[in-house]
Amino acid sequence: MPEIPPTPCPRCKRVNDAAEILPGLPPPGPGTLAVCWSCTALLILGDDLRPRLLTDGEIDGLPDDDANQLMTLVAAIRRERAERN
């Protein structure tokens, strides 16, 4: 599995250095969609595996299945965070 370089989230600046892979998905690589575990920013991994924010156009152009998976993941992260507080 490719190693994710420690990189600050482009939105919240939390350093992310790992990726959790959802069942049935391939290991992260360039173009992989991701969500920041801290602020739930929608991200995409670049050629160097460093995340950048998805643009509004990229979000609008996501296939429904990808958009639904991202929103499900965002909701789960927010729910888990709320349960901890």
N, C-alpha and C positions, 0 to 999 in steps of 0.2 A: 504494500500500500504506500502511495506517495506520502512523504512527510510534509505536513503543513508548516511553513515557516512562521515563527512567532511574529504576528502582525497586529497592530492596533486596528480595531474596528473603525472604519472611516466616519461613523457617526458618533459613537460614545467614547472611542479611544481605548476601550478595554482590550488588552492583548489576548488574542485567541491563538492557540497553538495546537489545536486538535480539532477533529471533526468526528461527530457521531454519525454513522451511516444507517439510514433507515433500511429495514429488511427488504431484500430484493433489489437494492440499488447497487451500482458498481462503486468502487472506491472513488474518492474525490479526484478530480483532474481539471484541467482548463475547461471552463464553461459550466462547471458544476454549480448549481444553485445552492445557496446556504442562507442561514439565519444566524445572526449574532445572538449568543446565549444571554447576553446582558441586556441589550436594548431592543432586540427582535428586528433589527434592521434587515432588509432583504438585500442579499449580497450575491455576487457571482465571482467565482475564482478565475483569475487571469492566467496567462501562460506560465507565470512564475508561482502560481498557486496562492498568490496574495489576493485577498478579497477587495472588491470595490462595490460601491452601492449600485444597485440596478437603477437604470433611468426609468422615468415614467413610461417612455415608449417601449422599453424592454418589458416592463411589468404588463402593460396593455397587450403586448404581443405574445405573452406566454400562452402555451396551450392550456386548456381548461384543467387537465389533469395535474400539470405542474403547478398552476396557480392554486388549485385546491389543496395539494400537498403542502405547499408553503403556508397557506392560511391555517391549515390544521396544525402544523408545527408551531406557528406563532401562537395560536390559541393554547396549545399544550404548555409551552414555555411560560406564558403569562399566568395560566391556571396554577402551575407548579409554584411559581414565584409567589402568587397570592396565598397559597396554602401554607407557605413557609412563614409568612408575616402574620 
